[in-house]
């Protein structure tokens, strides 16, 4: 049986390098920690005046693209700028982020509703 200490030591997260031709290089996409996943889920509940979800793809990129040390590459204030990037480039990164984090359409829709 695992001890409390053994469990709490397991902080490494899966990552994957992804080539984004439109950006001219590679990025690192990471699995989210439980705390980051909670923050991401909270962020995608935000809606605009029309009741539409605000920038769900950009927010997934915001929370999952990391540097070589595993720190988030983007700041919260970058969400609008990320949203202006090509949808094809974001989709490449989002597909990997969704796979690493066990996110499918059902999980994303559930997070938006909660």
TAVEN-V285261 format. One record per residue. N is the residue number from 1. RES is the residue in three letters. D_LAST is the distance of its C-alpha to the last C-alpha in whole Angstrom. Layout:
n=N res=RES d_last=D_LAST
n=N res=RES d_last=D_LAST
This chain:
n=1 res=UNK d_last=33
n=2 res=UNK d_last=32
n=3 res=UNK d_last=32
n=4 res=UNK d_last=29
n=5 res=UNK d_last=31
n=6 res=UNK d_last=31
n=7 res=UNK d_last=28
n=8 res=UNK d_last=27
n=9 res=UNK d_last=30
n=10 res=UNK d_last=28
n=11 res=UNK d_last=26
n=12 res=UNK d_last=27
n=13 res=UNK d_last=25
n=14 res=UNK d_last=26
n=15 res=UNK d_last=27
n=16 res=UNK d_last=29
n=17 res=UNK d_last=31
n=18 res=UNK d_last=30
n=19 res=UNK d_last=33
n=20 res=UNK d_last=32
n=21 res=UNK d_last=35
n=22 res=UNK d_last=34
n=23 res=UNK d_last=34
n=24 res=UNK d_last=37
n=25 res=UNK d_last=36
n=26 res=UNK d_last=34
n=27 res=UNK d_last=30
n=28 res=UNK d_last=29
n=29 res=UNK d_last=25
n=30 res=UNK d_last=24
n=31 res=UNK d_last=21
n=32 res=UNK d_last=19
n=33 res=UNK d_last=19
n=34 res=UNK d_last=16
n=35 res=UNK d_last=16
n=36 res=UNK d_last=16
n=37 res=UNK d_last=13
n=38 res=UNK d_last=11
n=39 res=UNK d_last=13
n=40 res=UNK d_last=12
n=41 res=UNK d_last=8
n=42 res=UNK d_last=8
n=43 res=UNK d_last=11
n=44 res=UNK d_last=10
n=45 res=UNK d_last=8
n=46 res=UNK d_last=11
n=47 res=UNK d_last=13
n=48 res=UNK d_last=17
n=49 res=UNK d_last=19
n=50 res=UNK d_last=19
n=51 res=UNK d_last=15
n=52 res=UNK d_last=15
n=53 res=UNK d_last=13
n=54 res=UNK d_last=15
n=55 res=UNK d_last=17
n=56 res=UNK d_last=15
n=57 res=UNK d_last=18
n=58 res=UNK d_last=20
n=59 res=UNK d_last=17
n=60 res=UNK d_last=17
n=61 res=UNK d_last=21
n=62 res=UNK d_last=20
n=63 res=UNK d_last=19
n=64 res=UNK d_last=21
n=65 res=UNK d_last=24
n=66 res=UNK d_last=26
n=67 res=UNK d_last=30
n=68 res=UNK d_last=33
n=69 res=UNK d_last=32
n=70 res=UNK d_last=28
n=71 res=UNK d_last=27
n=72 res=UNK d_last=25
n=73 res=UNK d_last=27
n=74 res=UNK d_last=25
n=75 res=UNK d_last=24
n=76 res=UNK d_last=21
n=77 res=UNK d_last=24
n=78 res=UNK d_last=25
n=79 res=UNK d_last=21
n=80 res=UNK d_last=24
n=81 res=UNK d_last=26
n=82 res=UNK d_last=25
n=83 res=UNK d_last=23
n=84 res=UNK d_last=27
n=85 res=UNK d_last=28
n=86 res=UNK d_last=29
n=87 res=UNK d_last=26
n=88 res=UNK d_last=28
n=89 res=UNK d_last=28
n=90 res=UNK d_last=25
n=91 res=UNK d_last=24
n=92 res=UNK d_last=26
n=93 res=UNK d_last=25
n=94 res=UNK d_last=21
n=95 res=UNK d_last=22
n=96 res=UNK d_last=24
n=97 res=UNK d_last=21
n=98 res=UNK d_last=18
n=99 res=UNK d_last=21
n=100 res=UNK d_last=21
n=101 res=UNK d_last=18
n=102 res=UNK d_last=17
n=103 res=UNK d_last=15
n=104 res=UNK d_last=16
n=105 res=UNK d_last=14
n=106 res=UNK d_last=12
n=107 res=UNK d_last=11
n=108 res=UNK d_last=10
n=109 res=UNK d_last=9
n=110 res=UNK d_last=6
n=111 res=UNK d_last=5
n=112 res=UNK d_last=6
n=113 res=UNK d_last=4
n=114 res=UNK d_last=0
